[in-house]
């Protein structure tokens, strides 16, 4: 499945499964033996009847329906892929930045003028006008993560303009984590943070990751069935329609639930293995960079991340659903790396 196909598929699922405060009425997805000629999806009475495409000349099933049907068609052409500084290249044309030398995209050297971190060579960042070395773990003086080595982020203490490069996923509960955004932090061991309103300003701290209240998988009919807890706080959850023959909905997971924790464990181990010269500083959490650090560990993270993020969609899939809608998880040929990481973390 191409990146474009995956995105279209997920957008369709998101639109089709839009939620309301009332009880959900979820569509059904199941294999069928009889469909219109050449069709792979046929929607009737809120049931998606499915059959994978078998014609090698028309192997692509577009999950964006035309009316109530999708007809098998030729696969879309893959988008051209550019290489970034530190990555393999054939010619300079294939490099998004820099030049191709000895089959590697080479960025600007230390001291050379720059306007973007992407322009600088590995181990360097753009300090406004010139490329200079990134800061090591424990060193003060950073303002952004890109100014720290690949395995560390910048932690700016309250009122400070000079942060400290802290190792990712290293801070325990109660520690200040100024990278907190949407309750997520790359500095906290748990990956989760909470922002508290103080007398003078807001401050963010690492907390234990909340878990779903109930045994997995937890079925639901409305959002109120799904809550999470990280004592002393309780969080509202999300009831999401699945992609199954019975139209069953499931509670989406919280960051403390086992699938997310397995993903976090893999990601933490992967980031800790970042060598100083693994890739360009702006690419540190991009799939193309992480995969070069440890391909096997990255695949483990990819699988755990997808399962955690799309948990309701992956429960009780028919074989046809696995091939048409959730191919991004069930097969290793699904090109889903970018969207998986973007949705799970950053």
C-alpha positions in Angstrom: 0.0 0.0 0.0 1.4 3.4 -1.0 1.7 6.3 1.5 -0.9 8.2 -0.5 -3.3 5.2 -0.4 -2.8 4.8 3.4 -3.5 8.4 4.1 -6.6 8.4 1.9 -7.8 5.1 3.6 -7.4 6.6 7.0 -9.1 9.8 6.1 -12.0 7.9 4.7 -12.2 5.7 7.9 -12.0 8.8 10.0 -14.8 10.5 8.1 -17.0 7.5 7.9 -16.6 6.7 11.5 -17.2 10.3 12.8 -18.4 10.2 16.4 -21.2 11.9 18.1 -22.0 12.2 21.8 -24.9 9.8 21.3 -24.6 6.0 21.0 -22.6 5.0 18.0 -24.1 3.2 15.0 -21.1 1.7 13.3 -20.8 0.4 9.8 -19.9 -3.3 9.2 -16.9 -4.5 7.1 -16.8 -8.1 5.9 -15.6 -10.4 3.0 -18.2 -11.2 0.4 -18.4 -13.7 -2.5 -20.7 -11.6 -4.8 -19.9 -8.1 -5.8 -20.5 -6.0 -8.9 -18.1 -6.8 -11.8 -14.6 -5.5 -11.0 -15.6 -4.2 -7.6 -13.6 -4.5 -4.4 -15.9 -2.6 -2.1 -19.7 -2.5 -2.3 -21.6 -0.5 0.3 -25.3 -1.5 1.0 -27.3 -0.8 4.1 -24.3 0.3 6.1 -22.4 -2.8 5.3 -19.1 -2.8 3.3 -18.9 -6.0 1.3 -15.2 -6.6 0.4 -13.2 -8.6 -2.1 -9.4 -8.0 -2.7 -8.4 -7.2 -6.2 -6.9 -10.2 -8.1 -6.1 -8.7 -11.5 -2.3 -8.0 -11.6 -2.9 -5.1 -13.9 -5.5 -3.6 -11.6 -4.3 -4.5 -8.0 -5.4 -1.3 -6.3 -8.6 -0.9 -4.3 -9.4 2.8 -3.7 -11.1 3.0 -0.3 -12.7 6.4 -1.4 -16.0 5.1 -2.8 -17.6 6.4 -6.0 -21.2 6.3 -4.9 -21.5 3.0 -3.2 -18.7 1.1 -5.0 -15.0 1.0 -5.6 -13.7 -0.6 -8.7 -10.2 -2.3 -8.9 -7.7 -0.1 -10.8 -4.1 0.3 -11.7 -1.8 1.1 -8.7 -0.9 4.8 -8.4 2.6 5.8 -9.1 4.8 6.1 -6.0 5.8 9.6 -5.0 9.5 10.4 -5.7 11.7 10.1 -2.5 14.4 12.6 -1.7 17.4 11.8 0.5 18.5 14.0 3.3 21.9 14.9 4.7 23.7 11.7 5.8 21.6 9.4 3.7 22.3 7.3 0.6 22.1 9.0 -2.8 22.8 8.3 -6.5 23.2 11.8 -7.7 22.9 15.3 -6.2 19.5 15.6 -7.8 18.2 13.0 -5.3 19.4 15.0 -2.3 16.8 17.3 -0.7 19.8 19.3 0.7 23.5 19.3 0.0 25.4 17.4 -2.6 25.9 13.7 -3.3 29.5 12.5 -2.5 30.5 8.9 -2.3 26.8 7.9 -2.4 26.0 10.1 0.6 24.2 13.4 0.8 26.7 15.8 2.3 25.6 19.0 4.1 27.4 22.3 4.7 30.5 22.1 6.9 31.1 23.8 10.2 31.2 27.6 9.8 29.4 27.7 6.5 26.4 30.0 6.2 23.0 28.5 6.5 19.3 29.4 7.0 18.0 25.9 7.9 19.1 23.0 10.1 18.5 20.7 7.1 21.4 22.3 5.2 24.1 21.5 7.8 26.2 18.3 7.9 25.6 15.6 10.5 26.6 16.7 14.0 25.9 20.3 13.2 22.9 22.7 13.5 22.2 26.1 12.0 22.8 28.8 14.6 21.1 31.6 12.7 23.9 32.3 10.2 26.3 29.4 10.3 26.5 25.7 11.0 28.0 24.8 14.4 28.4 21.6 16.4 25.4 20.4 18.3 25.5 20.3 22.2 26.1 17.0 24.1 23.9 15.6 26.8 24.1 17.6 30.0 25.5 20.8 28.3 23.7 24.1 28.8 22.9 26.7 26.2 20.2 25.2 23.9 16.9 26.7 22.9 15.6 23.9 20.7 16.0 20.2 20.4 17.8 20.5 17.1 20.7 22.2 19.0 21.3 19.1 21.0 22.8 15.8 19.9 20.4 13.3 18.4 19.6 11.4 21.6 18.7 14.5 23.6 16.2 17.3 23.7 16.3 20.9 25.1 14.8 21.4 28.5 14.3 25.1 29.2 13.7 25.8 32.9 11.2 28.5 33.9 12.3 32.0 32.8 15.5 30.6 31.3 16.7 31.4 27.8 19.5 28.7 28.0 18.2 25.2 28.4 20.0 21.9 29.2 20.3 19.0 26.7 18.6 16.2 28.5 18.5 12.6 27.3 15.2 11.7 25.7 12.8 9.5 27.9 15.0 10.0 31.0 13.1 12.2 33.4 11.0 10.6 36.2 7.7 11.6 37.7 7.6 15.2 39.0 10.5 16.4 36.9 10.1 19.6 34.9 9.6 18.9 31.2 9.3 22.1 29.1 8.8 20.2 25.9 5.3 19.2 27.1 2.7 19.6 24.3 -0.8 18.0 24.1 0.2 16.1 27.3 3.1 14.4 25.5 6.8 14.8 26.3 9.9 13.2 24.7 11.9 14.0 27.8 9.7 12.1 30.3 10.3 8.3 30.9 6.5 7.8 30.7 6.2 10.0 27.6 3.4 11.9 29.3 3.3 15.2 31.1 0.8 17.6 32.7 0.8 21.4 32.6 -0.1 23.0 35.9 -1.1 26.7 36.4 1.1 28.3 39.0 1.0 31.6 40.8 3.3 33.2 38.3 3.3 31.0 35.3 2.4 27.6 33.9 4.8 24.7 34.5 4.9 21.2 33.0 5.8 18.1 34.9 6.3 14.4 34.0 3.5 12.2 35.3 2.6 8.5 35.2 1.0 7.6 31.9 -2.8 7.2 32.2 -4.4 3.8 31.5 -7.8 2.8 30.2 -10.3 1.9 32.9 -11.2 -1.6 31.9 -9.7 -4.8 30.5 -8.6 -4.8 26.8 -10.2 -4.9 24.4 -13.0 -2.7 25.9 -16.1 -2.5 23.7 -18.2 0.7 23.9 -21.3 2.4 22.6 -20.4 6.0 23.5 -17.4 8.1 24.7 -18.7 8.0 28.3 -17.8 4.3 28.4 -14.1 5.1 27.9 -12.1 6.9 30.6 -8.5 6.8 31.7 -6.7 7.3 35.0 -3.4 8.5 36.1 -3.9 9.2 39.8 -5.3 11.6 40.9 -6.4 12.6 37.5 -9.2 11.1 35.3 -9.2 11.7 31.6 -12.1 11.4 29.0 -11.6 8.8 26.4 -12.7 8.0 22.9 -15.1 5.4 21.6 -14.2 4.5 18.0 -16.0 2.4 15.5 -14.0 -0.7 14.4 -13.6 -2.3 11.0 -15.3 -5.6 11.7 -18.3 -7.7 10.5 -20.4 -6.9 13.6 -20.1 -3.1 13.7 -18.5 -3.2 17.2 -16.9 -0.1 18.6 -13.9 -0.1 21.0 -12.3 2.3 23.4 -9.1 3.9 22.0 -6.1 3.3 24.2 -4.3 5.6 26.6 -0.5 6.1 26.7 -0.1 3.8 29.7 -1.8 0.8 28.1 0.5 -2.1 27.2 0.5 -1.6 23.4 1.6 2.0 23.8 4.2 1.1 26.5 5.7 -1.6 24.2 5.9 1.1 21.4 7.5 3.5 23.9 10.0 0.9 25.1 11.1 0.2 21.5 11.3 3.9 20.6 13.3 4.7 23.8 15.8 1.9 23.0 16.0 3.1 19.4 16.7 6.7 20.3 19.3 5.8 22.9 21.2 4.0 20.1 21.5 7.2 18.1 25.1 7.7 17.2 26.4 11.3 17.1 26.7 11.2 13.3 23.6 9.1 12.5 21.8 11.7 10.4 20.9 15.4 10.2 19.8 17.0 13.4 16.4 18.0 12.0 15.6 14.4 10.9 16.2 12.8 14.4 12.6 11.3 14.8 11.9 10.8 11.1 11.5 7.2 9.9 14.3 7.6 7.4 16.7 8.4 10.2 15.5 6.0 12.9 15.6 3.1 10.4 19.3 3.6 9.7 20.0 3.4 13.5 18.7 -0.2 13.8 16.3 -1.5 11.1 15.1 -4.5 13.2 14.3 -2.4 16.3 12.7 0.2 14.1 10.4 -2.4 12.6 9.5 -3.5 16.2 8.6 0.1 17.0 6.6 0.5 13.8 4.5 -2.6 14.5 3.8 -1.7 18.2 3.1 2.0 17.3 0.6 1.1 14.6 -1.2 -1.4 16.8 -1.5 1.1 19.7 -2.6 4.1 17.5 -5.1 2.2 15.4 -6.2 -0.3 18.1 -10.0 0.0 17.5 -9.6 -0.4 13.7 -7.5 -3.6 14.1 -9.8 -5.6 16.3 -11.7 -8.5 14.7 -10.7 -7.7 11.1 -11.9 -10.0 8.4 -9.1 -11.2 6.0 -10.5 -8.8 3.3 -10.3 -5.9 5.7 -6.7 -6.7 6.5 -5.9 -6.6 2.8 -7.9 -3.5 1.8 -8.2 -1.2 4.8 -5.6 -2.2 7.4 -2.9 -3.5 5.1 -0.6 -0.9 6.8 -0.4 -3.1 9.8 -1.0 -6.7 8.7 1.6 -6.8 6.0 5.2 -5.6 6.0 4.8 -4.2 2.5 2.5 -1.4 3.6 4.5 1.9 3.3 3.1 3.4 6.5 6.2 4.5 8.4 5.8 8.3 8.2 2.1 8.4 9.1 2.6 5.9 12.0 5.3 8.0 13.7 3.5 11.2 13.1 0.3 10.0 14.7 1.9 8.2 17.6 4.4 10.7 18.7 5.5 13.9 17.1 
